[in-house]
Structures are given as structure tokens and as C-alpha cells.
Amino acid sequence: MLSQPAAFRPQRRQRPRRGTLRLFMAIGDYAQVLAVGLALCLAFQAAPAPDLNLSPGRVAGIGLLAATLALFVRRGLRRTSAHHVGSTYVSSVRSAAAVMIAFSGIAVGRLLLGSTTGLGGDLLLLMSWAVISTALAAALRLLGTRLIAGPESLTTNIVVLGPSPQAGALARILTERSRGHRQVLAVLQDDMPENMVMLDQLIEQGEVDIIALAGMDAEGIQAICEEFGDRPVHICVGFDAVALERAARGSSHLDDPVLLRLLPGQFDDWRDSVKRGLDIALVMASLPLIAPVLIMAAIAIKLDSPGPVFFRQWRFGLGTQPVQILKFRSMYTDRGDTTGEARTTARDSRVTRVGRILRRTSIDELPQLLNVLRGDMSLVGPRPHATHMKVEGNYYFEAVEHYRLRHRVKPGLTGWAQVNGSRGEVDTLDKAYRRVDLDLWYINNWSITLDLKIIFKTVFGGFATLKAD
């Protein structure tokens, strides 16, 4: 099934021993935080520095608290997908961010709740402690992963796809110039159905980081993007691999072949880490403010009609994987549809009196903040669709071209489509296409500024509108 010699056949990636790795990393984090804190405390007491209100015993307690807080923050920042590119480096940054966030919280607590005695010395110690421990957390995470998991954990696995001559040429150049940071896992001909099955299996196993396309026409590239665009891999196209190979033979300083990344915004670890941090910070900050609304909505639902407060439904998540989302129940229990196949219409008789208010104001969606904290969703992204949702009698994913590409990112509580009036009943293909077009525009133009803009428009009226479709 492979078009190349054994050198290019799949070699199963050596997986890090995750349990051992995480245990050693956790022990290392606690040890370095405590060691740095105690060393700084002793140094501050010995040197002519501002007075300290922190004894070595209290410093040890703060160290344990900081390391524990960092552990939970790091878990919150971790992506829920099983596999992603560049995970070792991103994990290092995530560990550093978690330590800094933990110490920042402790410093704020000391400033607001502690006495003024020794305040300057305490804050100086905490700041120094945070900076040193943050750097050590990142370094230990990177070093520990390399020692325990081996260099394979830093290797990018590539599958080259295309006609045999071009794909083979691109694979050879990628291998010769890999510098040990990437390996060609397989070279597959794109016109063999069994190769597509193999590629799908390799992706499912988390073995593939990049699909490199060589010598394929526009139609073939589009087909691959449609088939694998929602999967946790980068799709790139290599330009004229045969010409690159000829050039490489006559030049000793040719740069790596050009791999143009397709599908902007696709499974970017740095972006996802930033979005995850923003999600957690905003949700935790908003929960005290919206808690009264949640309580009143729950009471109103129970008083209005018999049945549970919450409604659970399976919807498409990241990579088209189903996730169970939460909503406030807005329909009568005996008339609800957990599959989403029965389309909700204007003045739907299944909707309760309280449910109409909840749906018009989108308060029924607020329980999905728990999905955001759990990592199934983000605050901003394409809205999650029910797995059996239909439009004009056909399943949404069959009726709308490029539909699967909207699942390259996590679904959101709100999105670009929603703040642009595209919400509510989807009864025509035109409305369905418009939503997908707006979702793809968001993915291709993502930025933190855009996310904040969407959140601002949502909070100040972007959702509560009766004119939305």
C-alpha cells in the first residue's frame, strides 16, 4: 500500500510514558518552588533588604499553595484533544504561565488581605520567587520531557501524499534536511482508496502532525482539505517537489522545501493556549455576576413546567467529535428532541412560556459556561450544531459545502455569525450557507482582538435580539 521503500514506511511514534512523566514533573514543580522560596527567604533575612513578614515556615506553606494552584491552572490550560503539534514546547509555556498566575493570585491576596507590616519585603520576595520559579518551571518541563520521553517527543511526523514521483521527491528532501526534528512517516499515493484509509487510521492514532501534499491539482487539494480539514493535523502543500530535488543536487545551501500551510487557524497550539487562558479567566470572573441570573432561571423553569432544569444534547465539537452540551430546558419534557433532527420553528408549540424568554435572550445557553470550563467549548467560536440537525430535509453536514471545516476549532458559546444576526431558525439553505461562511471567516481571521470584540457585542445586545434569523 505504500509507494516507497521501507525507509518511508510508518514507524509508530514512541509515546512518552505519560503517567511517569506527569508524576516526575509534579514532584519537580513542588520541589523547585519550595527550594527557590526558602533560598530567597534566607537570602532576604541575611542581606540588608526590606523587612519581611514571612518566616521560612510561612514561605514553605505559600510554596505548597502556589505549586498546588499552578497544578490546577495548568490542567485548565491543557487542551482536551489527545494529540497536537509541538506539544512539548507548548507544555513548557503552559507550565510557566500556570506558575506565574498562581503567584500573581497569592501576591494580590497578600496585598489586599495581609497587614502593611513588611509589605514591601513580602511583595519583593514574591515577585522574585515568581520570576525564578516561572523560568525553572519551563526549563524543567522541557528537560524532563526530553529525558523521560526521549527526542521522539519533539519530532514532527509527516505523511507525504500525492503522485509517486513528486511525493517521493518531496519526502527525500524533507528527510535529508530534517535536522532530526521531523520524520517522514509514510509516502502515500493519493489515488489509492486503501491509502486514504491508512492515513485516517494514522491520524486517529495521533501519529500524524502534518499532511504534505505534492504534485496534486487544485481539485485534489480541495478534496483532501474537505476530508481531513477538521482533524488535528496541519495540511500543507509542497511546491514543485521534483524541481526542488533537482535544485538540491546542484546547491549545498538550498533552504528547506516550501510547505505552505493551508486552512489558516487550524489546530494552532499557541492560539489554543491563549484562547484557553482567556476562557478560564473570563468565565471565572463572570460567574459571580451571572450567578443570580442562573438561579432565577432555574427557579422559573421548575415553577413553569414539570421536568429537569437542564437539557443535555450531543453536538459536534472539535474535529467533528461529539460532545454533550448543557442548556436550560426550554421545551416541555415530553416534546423535546435530544437528536436535533426536529427543527425548532418560530412560535414552536414545544417551547414553554419561560423557555421563550430564555431562548430570545439566549439565557438558555449560559449553562454551557460549564462546557467551556471543562474544555469542550470556547467562549467564542462556531456554535455547536446537533449531530442530526437538518436543513431542507438533508443533514446539515451533507447539505452545506465546506461544513466540516468549521470544526477545526472548538465550538463557542457565541460567535461571529451570532453577533452578525445569524441565529435562530435555519429553514433555508441560504441561511445555512451564510452561517458557515461567517464561521469560516472567523476561523481564517481569528485574533484575540476579534474574540474580545465578539464578547463585547454579545454582552451588549448581540444575542438578545428578536430580529435575528
C-alpha positions in Angstrom: 0.0 0.0 0.0 3.0 2.3 0.3 4.6 3.7 -2.7 8.1 4.0 -1.2 10.8 1.6 0.3 10.8 0.5 3.9 12.6 3.7 5.0 9.4 5.6 4.4 7.0 3.1 5.9 5.1 4.0 9.1 7.2 3.8 12.2 5.0 4.0 15.2 5.8 7.0 17.3 7.5 6.3 20.6 5.0 7.7 23.1 6.0 9.4 26.3 5.2 7.4 29.4 2.6 10.0 30.4 1.9 8.7 33.9 5.6 8.7 34.9 6.3 11.9 33.1 3.5 13.8 34.9 4.4 12.4 38.3 8.1 13.4 37.9 7.1 16.8 36.6 4.7 17.4 39.5 7.3 16.4 42.0 9.8 18.6 40.3 7.5 21.6 40.3 6.8 21.3 44.0 10.5 20.8 44.8 11.7 23.8 42.8 9.0 26.1 44.1 9.8 25.2 47.7 13.6 25.4 47.2 13.5 28.8 45.5 11.2 30.2 48.1 13.2 29.0 51.1 16.5 30.1 49.5 15.1 33.6 48.8 13.7 33.9 52.3 17.1 33.0 53.9 18.9 35.4 51.5 16.5 38.3 52.3 16.9 37.7 56.0 20.7 37.6 55.7 21.1 40.6 53.4 20.2 44.3 54.0 16.8 44.2 52.4 13.3 45.4 53.3 11.7 43.8 56.3 10.0 40.5 55.8 6.7 39.4 57.4 7.2 35.9 56.0 9.1 33.3 58.1 10.6 30.2 56.5 7.6 28.2 57.7 5.1 30.5 56.1 7.2 30.6 52.9 7.0 26.8 52.8 3.2 27.0 53.2 3.0 29.5 50.4 5.2 27.4 48.2 2.9 24.4 48.7 -0.1 26.5 47.9 1.5 28.1 44.8 2.5 24.7 43.4 -0.9 23.3 44.0 -2.6 26.3 42.4 -0.3 26.0 39.4 -1.1 22.3 39.1 -4.8 23.1 38.7 -4.3 26.1 36.5 -2.0 24.1 34.2 -4.7 21.4 33.9 -7.2 24.1 33.0 -4.9 25.4 30.3 -4.3 22.0 28.8 -6.1 21.2 25.6 -8.7 18.3 25.7 -7.6 16.8 22.3 -5.5 13.7 22.6 -2.8 14.9 20.2 -1.4 18.2 18.9 1.6 19.5 17.2 4.5 21.0 19.2 3.1 19.8 22.5 6.4 19.8 24.4 7.2 23.4 23.8 3.6 24.5 24.4 3.6 22.5 27.6 6.7 24.4 28.8 5.0 27.7 28.2 1.8 26.4 29.8 3.7 25.4 33.0 5.4 28.8 33.2 2.1 30.6 32.8 0.5 28.5 35.5 3.2 29.3 38.0 3.1 33.0 37.2 -0.8 33.0 37.5 -0.6 31.2 40.9 2.0 33.6 42.3 0.1 36.6 41.0 -3.0 35.4 42.8 -1.0 35.0 46.0 0.6 38.4 45.7 -2.8 40.1 45.2 -4.1 38.2 48.2 -1.2 39.4 50.3 -1.7 43.0 49.1 -5.4 43.0 49.9 -5.7 40.8 52.9 -2.4 41.0 54.7 -1.1 43.6 57.1 1.1 46.5 56.0 3.9 45.3 58.2 6.7 44.0 55.9 4.5 44.5 52.9 7.4 45.8 50.7 9.7 43.0 51.5 7.0 40.3 51.1 6.0 41.6 47.7 9.6 41.8 46.6 10.2 38.3 47.7 7.0 37.0 46.0 7.9 38.8 42.7 11.5 37.4 42.7 10.1 34.0 43.6 7.6 34.1 40.8 10.1 35.1 38.1 12.7 32.5 39.1 10.1 29.7 39.5 8.4 30.5 36.3 11.7 30.2 34.3 12.6 27.0 36.2 9.1 25.5 35.5 9.5 26.0 31.8 13.1 24.6 31.7 12.2 21.6 33.9 9.2 20.7 31.7 11.3 20.8 28.6 14.3 19.0 30.1 12.1 16.4 31.8 10.2 15.6 28.7 13.4 15.1 26.7 15.0 12.9 29.4 11.9 10.7 30.1 10.2 10.7 26.7 13.3 10.9 24.5 13.8 13.0 21.4 10.8 11.5 19.7 8.5 13.7 21.7 10.0 16.7 19.8 9.7 15.1 16.4 7.2 16.3 13.8 5.7 13.3 11.9 4.8 14.0 8.3 2.8 12.0 5.8 3.5 12.9 2.2 0.6 12.5 -0.2 0.5 12.7 -3.9 1.6 11.1 -7.2 4.6 8.8 -6.7 7.4 10.9 -8.4 6.5 14.2 -6.8 5.7 12.7 -3.4 8.9 10.7 -3.3 11.0 13.7 -4.2 9.4 15.9 -1.5 9.8 13.1 1.1 13.5 12.7 0.3 14.2 16.4 0.6 12.2 16.6 3.9 14.2 13.7 5.3 17.6 14.9 4.2 17.0 18.4 5.6 15.1 17.4 8.7 17.9 18.1 11.2 16.4 15.5 13.4 13.2 17.5 14.1 10.9 15.8 11.7 10.5 12.4 10.1 8.5 11.2 7.0 6.2 8.7 8.5 4.8 7.5 5.1 4.6 8.3 1.5 1.1 7.5 0.1 -0.3 7.8 -3.4 -3.5 9.8 -3.4 -5.3 7.7 -6.0 -5.4 4.6 -3.9 -8.5 4.3 -1.6 -6.7 2.0 0.9 -4.1 4.7 1.4 -6.8 7.1 2.5 -8.0 4.5 5.0 -4.4 4.2 6.3 -4.0 7.9 6.6 -7.3 8.1 8.5 -6.1 5.4 10.9 -2.7 7.1 11.5 -4.5 10.4 12.3 -6.9 8.6 14.7 -3.9 7.1 16.5 -2.3 10.5 16.9 0.7 9.6 14.8 0.5 12.4 12.2 1.3 16.1 12.6 1.5 17.3 9.0 0.0 16.1 5.7 2.3 17.4 3.0 0.6 17.4 -0.5 2.9 17.1 -3.5 2.1 17.3 -7.2 -1.7 17.5 -6.7 -4.1 19.7 -8.7 -6.5 22.1 -7.2 -9.3 19.6 -7.2 -7.3 17.1 -5.3 -6.1 19.6 -2.7 -9.6 20.7 -2.2 -10.8 17.1 -1.7 -8.1 16.4 0.9 -9.0 19.7 2.8 -12.6 18.6 2.8 -11.8 15.1 4.1 -9.2 15.9 6.7 -9.7 19.7 7.3 -11.5 19.1 10.7 -8.8 16.7 12.0 -6.0 17.6 14.4 -3.3 17.9 11.7 -1.8 20.6 9.6 -2.3 20.4 5.9 0.5 21.8 3.8 1.3 21.9 0.1 4.8 21.4 -1.2 5.7 23.4 -4.4 7.1 21.5 -7.3 9.0 18.9 -5.4 10.7 17.4 -8.5 12.2 20.9 -9.3 13.3 21.3 -5.7 15.1 18.0 -5.8 17.0 18.9 -8.9 18.0 22.2 -7.3 19.1 20.5 -4.2 21.5 18.3 -6.1 23.3 21.4 -7.5 23.2 23.5 -4.4 24.6 23.0 -0.9 22.8 25.9 0.7 19.2 25.4 -0.6 16.7 26.1 2.2 14.0 23.6 3.2 11.3 23.0 0.6 8.4 25.4 0.8 5.5 23.8 2.7 2.6 26.3 2.5 0.2 25.8 5.3 -3.4 25.6 4.2 -6.5 26.3 6.3 -5.4 29.2 8.5 -6.2 28.9 12.2 -6.1 25.1 12.1 -5.2 23.5 15.4 -2.6 26.1 16.4 -1.3 25.3 19.9 -0.2 28.8 20.7 -3.5 30.2 19.7 -5.4 27.5 21.6 -3.3 28.1 24.8 -4.1 31.8 24.6 -7.8 31.2 24.0 -7.9 28.7 26.8 -6.4 31.1 29.2 -8.8 33.8 28.2 -11.7 31.5 28.5 -10.9 30.4 32.0 -10.1 34.0 33.2 -13.3 35.5 31.8 -15.6 32.6 32.9 -14.3 32.7 36.5 -14.6 36.5 36.6 -18.2 36.4 35.2 -19.6 33.6 37.3 -20.2 35.7 40.4 -22.0 38.3 38.3 -24.3 35.9 36.4 -25.0 33.5 39.3 -28.2 35.4 40.3 -29.4 35.1 36.7 -28.7 31.3 36.7 -30.5 30.8 40.0 -33.6 32.8 38.9 -33.7 31.0 35.6 -33.6 27.6 37.3 -36.4 28.6 39.7 -38.5 29.9 36.8 -38.1 26.7 34.9 -39.1 24.5 37.8 -42.2 26.6 38.5 -43.3 26.8 34.9 -43.4 23.2 33.9 -42.5 19.7 35.3 -39.1 18.3 34.4 -35.4 18.8 35.0 -33.8 22.2 34.9 -31.1 21.2 32.4 -31.3 19.8 28.9 -28.4 17.7 27.5 -27.7 17.2 23.9 -25.0 15.7 21.8 -23.4 18.2 19.3 -20.4 18.3 17.1 -17.2 19.6 18.8 -13.6 20.0 17.8 -12.6 17.7 15.0 -16.3 16.7 14.5 -16.1 14.7 17.7 -19.5 14.7 19.6 -19.6 16.5 22.9 -22.6 16.7 25.3 -23.6 20.3 25.9 -25.8 21.8 28.6 -28.7 24.1 28.2 -31.5 25.3 30.4 -34.6 23.3 29.4 -36.8 25.5 27.3 -39.3 22.8 26.0 -41.8 20.5 27.6 -40.2 17.3 28.7 -42.4 15.0 26.6 -41.8 17.1 23.4 -38.1 17.7 23.5 -35.7 16.3 20.8 -32.3 15.2 22.0 -31.1 14.4 18.5 -31.8 17.9 17.0 -33.4 16.3 13.9 -36.7 18.1 14.5 -36.1 21.7 13.6 -37.2 24.4 16.0 -39.6 26.9 14.3 -40.9 30.3 15.2 -43.6 30.1 17.9 -42.9 26.4 18.3 -45.6 24.7 20.4 -43.0 22.6 22.2 -41.4 25.7 23.8 -42.6 26.6 27.3 -43.6 30.2 28.4 -40.4 30.6 30.3 -38.5 28.9 27.5 -39.5 31.6 25.0 -37.9 34.2 27.2 -34.8 32.2 27.8 -34.4 31.5 24.1 -35.0 35.1 23.0 -32.4 36.4 25.4 -30.1 33.3 25.0 -30.1 32.8 28.7 -30.8 29.1 28.0 -27.2 28.9 26.6 -25.5 30.1 29.8 -25.0 26.6 31.4 -22.5 26.0 28.5 -20.1 28.0 30.6 -19.5 24.7 32.3 -18.7 23.2 29.0 -16.2 26.0 28.5 -14.5 25.3 31.9 -14.5 21.6 31.0 -12.7 22.3 27.8 -15.4 21.0 25.4 -16.1 24.6 24.2 -14.6 28.0 24.0 -16.3 31.3 24.8 -16.0 32.3 21.1 -16.3 30.0 18.1 -18.7 28.5 15.7 -21.9 27.4 17.5 -22.1 23.7 18.1 -24.7 22.0 15.9 -26.8 19.0 16.9 -25.4 15.8 15.3 -28.7 15.2 13.5 -29.5 18.8 12.6 -31.2 19.1 9.2 -31.9 21.9 6.7 -34.4 21.5 3.9 -34.7 17.8 4.6 -31.0 17.0 4.5 -28.4 16.7 7.2 -26.5 20.0 7.7 -23.1 18.4 7.1 -24.3 16.9 3.8 -26.3 19.9 2.5 -23.6 22.6 3.0 -20.3 22.6 1.2 -17.2 23.0 3.4 -19.3 22.4 6.5 -16.7 20.2 8.2 -14.1 22.9 8.1 -15.9 24.9 10.8 -14.9 22.1 13.2 -11.2 23.0 13.0 -11.6 24.9 16.3 -13.7 24.3 19.4 -17.3 25.4 19.2 -18.2 28.6 21.1 -20.8 30.0 23.4 -21.1 32.9 21.0 -19.6 33.5 17.6 -19.1 35.9 14.7 -22.2 34.5 13.0 -24.4 35.2 16.0 -23.4 38.8 16.6 -24.0 39.4 12.9 -27.6 38.4 13.3 -27.3 34.8 12.1 -29.1 32.9 14.9 -32.4 31.2 15.5 -34.3 29.1 13.0 -32.4 27.7 10.0 -35.1 26.9 7.5 -33.3 27.6 4.2 -30.0 26.6 2.6 -29.2 30.3 2.1 -29.3 30.8 5.9 -27.2 27.6 6.4 -24.6 28.7 3.9 -24.4 32.2 5.4 -23.7 30.8 8.9 -21.0 28.5 7.7 -19.4 31.3 5.6 -19.4 33.6 8.7 -17.9 30.8 10.8 -15.1 30.1 8.3 -14.4 33.9 8.1 -14.0 33.9 11.9 -11.6 31.0 11.8 -9.5 32.4 9.0 -9.3 35.9 10.6 -9.0 35.0 14.2 -7.3 37.2 16.7 -7.6 38.0 20.4 -9.0 41.4 19.5 -11.7 39.8 17.4 -12.7 37.5 20.2 -12.9 40.4 22.6 -15.0 42.3 20.1 -17.4 39.4 19.7 -17.7 39.0 23.5 -18.4 42.8 23.9 -21.1 42.7 21.2 -22.6 39.7 22.8 -22.8 41.2 26.3 -24.2 44.5 25.0 -27.0 43.2 22.9 -25.5 40.9 20.2 -27.6 38.0 21.4 -30.8 39.5 22.8 -32.4 40.5 19.5 -35.8 39.4 18.2 -34.9 40.2 14.6 -32.1 37.6 14.3 -32.8 34.8 11.8 
